[in-house]
Amino acid sequence: MTDELKTLRYALEDNVGIITLNRPEKLNAASWQLAEELSGLLYRLRFDDSVRAIVLTGAGRAFCAGGDVEFISGEGEHAMPGTSDASRPIPRWQRKTPGGYFFDVARQLIAVDKPVIAAIHGHAVGAGLAFALACDRRFGDTTTKMSAIFTSIGVAPDCGLSYFLPRIVGIPKALMMVETARIFKAEECRELGLIDELVPEGKSLETALEYAKMIAKRASTAVEMGRRLIHMSLQHNLEQMLDYEGHYGVAVASTADAKEGTMAFLEKRKPQFRGT
């Protein structure tokens, strides 16, 4: 599954899939190839039952310094609708989703149907910020710098940032971040709610991995369905969610882990979940 990866590293450790953006010489700026590999890997991990949680991080000095400006400018190998010369061919599917695989990363971070934890250090700006915000939880170290930097280069927010940012920090702060493109340091990021836990320099991956491994030991189907319900609640009303909770609850109750969990509670012992 990972032999073809050129811009990512992937490893599995105690049922946690560790994805490392691996363009350190570019501060892990998301190129077309990186976005294609990342969206594809996330899609495949959805169907890998050995993976119960995922950690997303970056190699070198940064998490992700945004989208590769060469692509955004329209001068790269792959055409960008709106900035590339009109004579350049653009695939039909990309005309419907101009950001191509860049946008699909945000989609797959949710659709992977497993908890995704971001381990952040250095810059997480632009598309990198959007990818981080799409994760379930964000651990940042004291080197973290975050920005909705898009307007600084004259472009609008993308990669799902306009969806995730106001839901995490609120509308006034989201507007401020987008309109000013200000860069925030680690403590400011924590105060804004952009990172959930601030840890010492060099400790974000270790802490995120510890958290992910804890989740991976839980009843994975229940965890994943709970995660799905939370995301669904952003688009549905109370009556709809009560219906969804009922149907999902019946499905989860049929798992071996549900039986183990209830029996362990009655027997006053620690449950031994197997992810089934």
ZAGU-70474 format. One record per residue: residue in one letter; x, y, z of N, C-alpha, C in turn. Coordinates in pm, whole numbers. Each point is the difference from the previous one (the first is absolute). Example, Ala and Ser with C-alpha at 12.3 -4.5 7.8 and 13.67 -1.06 7.14 Angstrom:
// residues 2
A; 1319; -569; 780; -89; 119; 0; 90; 120; 0
S; -35; 105; -72; 82; 119; 6; -77; 109; 73
END
This chain:
// residues 276
M; 82; -121; 0; -82; 121; 0; 85; 126; 0
T; 122; -9; 52; 81; 120; 17; 119; 6; -95
D; 22; -106; -79; 117; -2; -87; -1; 115; -101
E; -122; 42; -41; -9; 102; -104; 7; 142; 55
L; 6; 16; 132; -1; 133; 58; 135; 69; -20
K; -4; 122; -53; 121; 78; -27; 9; 123; 90
T; -115; 52; 42; -1; 124; 79; -53; -22; 141
L; -26; -124; 36; -48; -35; 133; 82; -115; 55
R; 0; -13; 133; 45; -122; 66; -118; -56; 77
Y; -8; -132; 6; -110; -62; 73; 52; -116; 83
A; -48; -9; 124; 38; -110; 88; -121; -37; 85
L; -4; -125; 44; -106; -47; 89; 62; -41; 132
E; -52; 55; 109; 55; -28; 133; -114; -16; 100
D; -17; -119; 52; -105; -27; 99; -137; 45; -49
N; -33; -38; -122; -129; 31; -63; -19; 149; -31
V; 108; 76; 4; -6; 143; -38; 78; 19; -129
G; -65; 51; -101; 67; 33; -125; 64; 137; 12
I; 130; 9; -25; 72; 127; 11; 34; 49; -140
I; -61; 111; -39; 24; 60; -131; 88; 123; 18
T; 114; 1; -69; 93; 113; 9; 11; 67; -136
L; -38; 127; -8; 23; 78; -123; 150; 12; -16
N; 50; -34; -119; 145; -17; -13; 58; 81; -116
R; -16; 130; 8; 71; 93; -89; 71; 103; 88
P; 89; -44; 87; 58; 92; 99; 73; 118; -61
E; 58; -19; -120; 71; 110; -65; -94; 112; -41
K; -130; -31; -9; -103; 100; -35; -92; 28; 119
L; 46; -34; 120; -82; 12; 121; -133; -73; -17
N; 5; -110; -77; -116; -86; -24; -115; 71; -68
A; 32; 102; -80; -104; 64; -81; -67; -106; -86
A; -131; 8; -10; -77; -104; -67; 5; 18; -152
S; 76; -86; -64; 2; -4; -147; -117; -83; -48
W; -24; 1; -132; -104; -83; -58; 24; -147; 36
Q; 125; -45; -10; 31; -140; 28; -25; -33; 147
L; 41; 89; 91; -24; -26; 141; -149; -9; 29
A; -78; 92; -55; -144; -3; 23; -62; -126; -57
E; 43; -42; -118; -52; -122; -61; 35; -122; 86
E; 125; -7; 47; 41; -113; 82; -72; -1; 134
L; -18; 117; 61; -63; 7; 130; -149; -36; -8
S; -70; 55; -97; -143; -33; -13; -17; -149; -30
G; 88; -55; -85; -9; -142; -33; 30; -90; 117
L; 102; 36; 79; 35; -80; 117; -112; 2; 103
L; -57; 117; 25; -111; 9; 95; -118; -84; -47
Y; -27; 2; -129; -110; -82; -54; 25; -148; 28
R; 123; -45; -21; 30; -142; 20; -2; -38; 148
L; 43; 91; 87; 3; -31; 142; -141; -17; 58
R; -98; 59; -63; -138; -18; 46; -38; -148; 4
F; 56; -78; -92; -38; -140; -13; 104; -94; 62
D; 94; 54; 75; 105; -79; 64; -35; -16; 148
D; -49; -118; 38; -46; -21; 137; 114; -9; 101
S; 124; -8; -48; 113; 1; 94; 26; 141; 53
V; -60; 100; -63; 19; 140; 39; -123; 48; 75
R; 20; 41; 124; -111; 46; 83; 8; 148; 32
A; 112; 62; -29; 18; 144; 15; 116; 41; -90
I; 8; 129; -30; 101; 51; -93; 63; 126; 60
V; 131; 12; -15; 71; 123; 36; 55; 61; -127
L; -23; 129; -18; 51; 74; -116; 104; 101; 48
T; 121; -5; -58; 106; 92; 41; 85; 36; -122
G; 105; 77; 23; 88; 42; -108; 145; -25; 33
A; 80; -31; -103; 144; -20; 18; 72; 135; 7
G; 114; 0; 66; 82; 121; 2; -52; 108; 91
R; 1; 123; -48; -24; 117; 86; -144; 49; 2
A; -91; -66; -70; -136; 51; -8; -102; -112; -15
F; -122; 32; 33; -113; -90; -27; -35; 9; -147
C; -40; 119; -46; -29; 20; -142; -11; 149; -27
A; 85; 51; -89; 4; 143; -31; -97; 38; -111
G; -116; -67; -4; -103; 37; -95; 11; -72; -133
G; -80; 47; -95; 3; -57; -134; 121; 49; -77
D; 52; -85; -86; 114; 37; -84; -39; 116; -91
V; 69; 111; 14; -36; 122; -72; 10; -19; -151
E; 86; -88; -45; 12; -25; -143; -132; -50; -57
F; -68; -90; 74; -131; -47; -47; -103; 111; 6
I; -2; 72; 111; -99; 106; 17; 13; 106; -109
S; 124; 28; -41; 23; 102; -103; -44; -42; -138
G; -24; -133; -17; -39; -49; -132; 116; -31; -90
E; 123; 13; 52; 119; -22; -83; 60; -138; 18
G; -59; -81; 87; 55; -132; 27; -37; -102; -107
E; 38; -124; 26; -26; -108; -95; -149; -23; -18
H; -78; 18; 106; -144; -21; -5; -71; 135; -4
A; -92; 15; -91; -69; 127; -19; -93; 30; 118
M; -12; 128; 30; -89; 47; 104; -107; 87; -62
P; -127; -42; 3; -107; 82; -58; 0; 140; 60
G; -4; 99; -86; -3; 139; 46; 133; 70; -11
T; 111; -73; 17; 131; 64; -8; 83; -52; -117
S; -24; -123; -43; 75; -52; -115; -53; 59; -130
D; 85; 1; -101; -42; 44; -133; -121; -82; -44
A; -99; 68; -57; -126; -65; -37; 19; -111; -101
S; 111; 2; -73; 23; -102; -102; 50; -132; 58
R; 42; 1; 128; 53; -122; 60; -113; -98; 32
P; 18; -126; -33; -107; -98; 28; -16; -26; 149
I; -124; -9; 43; -33; -29; 139; -99; -115; 2
P; 25; -105; 78; -93; -113; 6; -140; 45; 39
R; -100; -67; -54; -139; 36; 26; -31; -3; 150
W; 51; -103; 71; -30; -10; 142; 59; 116; 78
Q; 115; 53; -47; 62; 112; 71; -75; 130; -27
R; -65; 11; -115; -79; 120; -25; -115; 10; 99
K; -50; -114; 46; -107; 0; 99; 53; 20; 141
T; 125; -39; 23; 67; 20; 129; 136; 62; -30
P; 5; 133; -20; 123; 63; -51; 126; -33; 80
G; -13; -18; 130; 117; -29; 82; 51; -141; -10
G; -70; -84; -77; 45; -136; -23; 26; -77; 128
Y; 114; -67; 5; 32; -84; 116; 20; 81; 127
F; 36; 128; -13; 17; 83; 118; -131; 4; 80
F; -111; 19; -70; -129; 5; 66; -39; -138; 51
D; 39; -104; -72; -40; -135; 39; 67; -42; 130
V; 115; 57; 33; 64; -33; 128; -94; 34; 115
A; -60; 120; -3; -92; 39; 106; -117; -97; 7
R; -51; -40; -115; -111; -95; -6; 40; -134; 62
Q; 118; -49; -35; 42; -132; 47; 40; 0; 148
L; 43; 114; 53; 31; 6; 142; -124; -26; 85
I; -117; 34; -52; -125; -31; 68; -48; -139; -40
A; 2; -30; -130; -55; -125; -51; 78; -123; 42
V; 124; 15; 46; 80; -115; 43; -69; -75; 113
D; -91; 67; 69; -86; -64; 100; 78; -54; 119
K; 116; 58; 27; 82; -37; 115; 57; 128; 60
P; 23; 4; 129; 57; 121; 60; 134; 36; -64
V; 16; 128; -34; 125; 50; -57; 52; 110; 92
I; 122; -18; 50; 60; 92; 95; 117; 72; -69
A; 1; 132; 6; 108; 78; -61; 110; 26; 103
A; 124; -30; -39; 118; 32; 81; 73; 113; -71
I; -5; 120; 58; 40; 121; -73; 125; 61; 62
H; 91; 42; -87; 117; 78; 40; 30; 94; -115
G; 62; 111; 30; 31; 96; -107; -126; 52; -66
H; 11; 30; -129; -111; 63; -72; -110; -99; -35
A; -123; 44; 26; -121; -68; -49; -88; 113; -53
V; 20; 35; -126; -65; 118; -56; -71; -37; -130
G; -99; 83; -38; -71; -23; -125; -64; -138; -3
A; 33; -75; -105; -53; -135; -11; 44; -86; 118
G; 119; 24; 53; 47; -74; 117; -87; 25; 121
L; -44; 124; 18; -94; 31; 108; -132; -72; -23
A; -49; 4; -124; -126; -67; -33; 7; -149; 29
F; 110; -64; -38; 15; -144; 26; 2; -27; 151
A; 69; 84; 75; 7; -18; 145; -138; 15; 64
L; -76; 99; -46; -132; 25; 58; -99; -111; -32
A; 24; -73; -109; -87; -113; -35; 23; -120; 89
C; 109; -1; 75; 31; -111; 90; -86; 9; 126
D; -12; -112; 70; -83; -5; 119; 57; 82; 115
R; 133; 1; 10; 66; 69; 110; 139; 42; -45
R; 49; 110; 57; 128; 56; -43; 92; 20; 121
F; 117; -63; -7; 105; 18; 100; 109; 84; -65
G; 28; 117; 55; 103; 86; -55; 111; 24; 100
D; 123; 10; -50; 110; 32; 93; 27; 150; -5
T; 98; 43; 77; 23; 144; 18; 57; 68; -124
T; 36; -77; -103; 46; 62; -125; -114; 26; -97
T; -121; -41; 35; -115; 7; -92; -31; 144; -39
K; -25; 19; -130; -49; 127; -53; -111; -32; -98
M; -115; 67; 14; -116; -29; -83; -55; 127; -61
S; -52; -14; -121; -57; 117; -67; -93; -43; -114
A; -111; 70; -10; -85; -9; -120; 58; 100; -100
I; 112; -37; -57; 90; 94; -67; -43; 36; -144
F; -111; -55; -43; -39; 7; -141; 0; 141; -59
T; -59; 96; 69; -12; 134; -59; 135; 69; -15
S; 103; -50; 70; 133; 60; -15; 56; -22; -139
I; -46; -106; -69; 44; -22; -138; -114; 23; -99
G; -108; 64; 50; -108; 40; -90; -95; -110; -41
V; -13; -104; 83; -94; -107; -33; -99; -17; 116
A; -110; -69; -29; -105; -22; 100; 27; -131; 75
P; -57; -15; 119; 16; -124; 76; -46; -122; -79
D; 66; -112; 23; -37; -123; -69; 32; -120; 87
C; -9; -117; -58; 30; -127; 69; -86; -21; 124
G; -121; 58; 0; -93; -19; 110; 17; 97; 115
L; 91; 94; -11; 24; 92; 112; -126; 78; 36
S; -77; 44; -100; -119; 81; 29; -107; -81; 72
Y; 7; -131; -5; -92; -87; 73; 47; -24; 143
F; 127; -38; 14; 50; -40; 132; 31; 118; 91
L; 60; 106; -54; 49; 109; 85; -109; 64; 86
P; -115; 45; -57; -100; 63; 86; -62; -96; 100
R; -3; -129; -32; -54; -99; 94; 93; -22; 119
I; 127; 26; -19; 98; -23; 107; 26; 127; 82
V; 14; 114; -66; 35; 122; 74; -115; 99; 10
G; -111; -23; -72; -110; 95; -2; 10; 95; -118
I; -111; 59; -36; -5; 83; -121; 85; 126; 11
P; -9; 80; 108; 82; 122; 4; 150; -27; -12
K; 49; -100; 72; 143; -31; -7; 37; -57; -137
A; -89; -79; -58; 28; -54; -133; 8; 113; -103
L; -89; 96; 10; 3; 115; -90; 130; 80; 18
M; 38; 21; 124; 125; 72; 27; 119; -73; -62
M; 6; -131; 19; 113; -77; -51; 7; 5; -153
V; -115; -13; -65; -3; -1; -146; 29; 139; -56
E; -55; 102; 63; 14; 135; -52; 139; 59; 22
T; 66; -38; 108; 132; 56; 30; 115; -90; -43
A; -26; -130; -14; 105; -98; -31; 114; 5; 101
R; -33; 39; 121; 101; 13; 106; 57; -137; 37
I; 129; -4; 34; 65; -122; 46; -1; -1; 153
F; -50; -108; 58; -12; -12; 145; 103; -98; 54
K; 62; 36; 112; 96; -88; 65; -74; -102; 87
A; 77; -93; 55; -57; -118; 64; -101; 33; 110
E; 37; 86; 92; -90; 31; 111; -127; 68; -51
E; 14; 86; -99; -117; 64; -59; -89; -103; -69
C; 61; -98; -64; -76; -107; -65; -82; -78; 102
R; 61; -26; 116; -74; -70; 105; -115; 84; 52
E; 23; 128; 17; -105; 89; 50; -116; 11; -99
L; 31; -1; -129; -104; 7; -102; -76; -131; -15
G; 57; -109; 48; -61; -131; -17; 47; -74; -123
L; 102; 54; -68; 54; -65; -119; 75; -128; 35
I; 66; 1; 116; 60; -124; 50; -65; -32; 135
D; -19; -128; 25; -69; -42; 122; 94; -14; 118
E; 123; -45; -29; 98; -15; 106; 135; 54; -47
L; 60; 82; 83; 132; 57; -29; 104; -76; 82
V; 98; -57; -70; 101; -84; 66; 139; 58; -27
P; 101; -44; 75; 135; 53; -21; 52; -29; -141
E; 98; 78; -42; 59; -15; -133; 46; -144; -22
G; -35; -53; -116; 41; -134; -37; -86; -112; 57
K; -107; 34; 73; -81; -102; 66; -138; -21; -64
S; -31; 70; -107; -136; -10; -55; -29; -139; -54
L; 93; -59; -74; -24; -133; -56; -12; -104; 111
E; 90; 6; 96; -4; -96; 112; -133; 7; 74
T; -47; 122; 26; -124; 17; 76; -121; -40; -83
A; 0; 37; -128; -111; -37; -87; -8; -151; -17
L; 117; -64; -12; 4; -145; -16; -50; -70; 126
E; 37; 52; 115; -47; -57; 127; -154; 8; 7
Y; -54; 115; -40; -145; 19; 1; -67; -94; -100
A; 57; -12; -121; -58; -86; -102; 2; -147; 42
K; 108; -43; 65; 8; -138; 46; -104; -28; 108
M; -27; 98; 82; -105; -17; 101; -134; -21; -67
I; -29; 79; -105; -126; -16; -73; -5; -136; -69
A; 114; -42; -56; 5; -127; -75; -31; -120; 87
K; 13; 13; 131; -28; -111; 91; -147; -8; 36
R; -78; 98; -41; -141; 3; 36; -83; -82; -101
A; -130; -5; 22; -88; -74; -91; -10; 78; -131
S; 75; -42; -99; 23; 85; -117; -127; 29; -80
T; -90; -96; -13; -123; 27; -75; -84; 106; 71
A; -8; -8; 133; -74; 100; 77; 65; 137; -14
V; 134; 4; 6; 72; 127; -15; -27; 60; -137
E; 10; -82; -104; -16; 50; -137; -142; 46; -27
M; -100; -75; 52; -138; 42; -21; -31; 125; 82
G; 59; 13; 118; -17; 122; 76; 57; 120; -74
R; 118; -20; -58; 63; 107; -80; -89; 38; -117
R; -55; -99; -67; -86; 27; -116; -123; 78; 42
L; -60; -37; 112; -120; 70; 47; 29; 146; 32
I; 115; 27; 62; 35; 139; 32; 10; 82; -128
H; 66; -53; -102; 9; 75; -126; -136; 15; -66
M; -82; -102; 6; -134; 8; -59; -85; 106; 68
S; 22; 21; 129; -82; 95; 75; 16; 143; -50
L; 109; 27; -71; 22; 135; -53; -94; 30; -117
Q; -65; -103; -53; -85; 18; -117; -145; -41; 22
H; -34; -50; 120; -133; -52; 24; -61; 56; 128
N; -135; -7; 9; -67; 50; 120; -12; -109; 106
L; -58; 36; 115; -6; -93; 112; -79; -126; -34
E; -116; 15; -61; -81; -118; -31; 74; -96; -93
Q; 69; 56; -98; 78; -84; -91; 112; -71; 74
M; 67; 71; 91; 111; -61; 72; -48; -109; 95
L; -117; 18; 60; -55; -105; 85; -26; -127; -81
D; -48; 17; -122; -20; -116; -87; 133; -66; -33
Y; 99; 82; -37; 132; -55; -35; 62; -71; 120
E; -12; 62; 118; 56; -63; 120; -64; -136; 25
G; -132; -9; -23; -68; -127; 20; 50; -108; -93
H; 9; 32; -129; 45; -99; -99; 147; -37; 22
Y; 85; 100; 24; 141; -28; 20; 20; -77; 131
G; -80; 35; 101; 12; -69; 128; -30; -148; -12
V; -102; -36; -78; -33; -140; -22; 115; -71; -72
A; 58; 66; -100; 110; -60; -76; 121; -25; 90
V; 34; 98; 83; 117; -14; 87; -27; -104; 109
A; -124; -7; 48; -33; -96; 106; 20; -145; -42
S; 3; -25; -130; 17; -137; -49; 145; -44; -5
T; 94; 89; 33; 142; -35; -8; 45; -78; 122
A; 109; -75; -16; 58; -76; 111; 50; 95; 109
D; 52; 116; -40; 50; 95; 99; -112; 53; 89
A; -120; 17; -56; -113; 47; 81; -35; -105; 106
K; 1; -125; -40; -27; -108; 95; 107; -3; 109
E; 127; 12; -42; 110; -1; 96; -10; 120; 94
G; -32; 115; -54; -7; 121; 82; -109; -8; 107
T; -118; -48; -38; -108; -10; 97; 27; -108; 105
M; 56; -113; -43; 30; -106; 96; 110; 43; 97
A; 101; 71; -52; 108; 49; 87; -54; 96; 105
F; -97; 83; -40; -60; 94; 95; -73; -76; 110
L; -78; -101; -40; -76; -78; 98; 92; -80; 91
E; 112; -47; -55; 93; -83; 76; 107; 83; 72
K; -11; 132; -13; 92; 93; 67; 146; -30; -33
R; 29; -9; -131; 135; -23; -47; 28; 90; -121
K; 124; 11; -37; 37; 82; -115; -30; -77; -129
P; -69; 62; -96; -34; -70; -124; 123; -25; -86
Q; -4; -107; -75; 106; -33; -96; -57; 9; -140
F; 8; 119; -58; -58; 21; -133; 92; -54; -110
R; -61; -55; -104; 76; -58; -111; -24; 71; -133
G; -86; 102; 3; -28; 71; -124; -96; -74; -90
T; -81; -90; 56; -95; -78; -79; -140; 14; 57
END
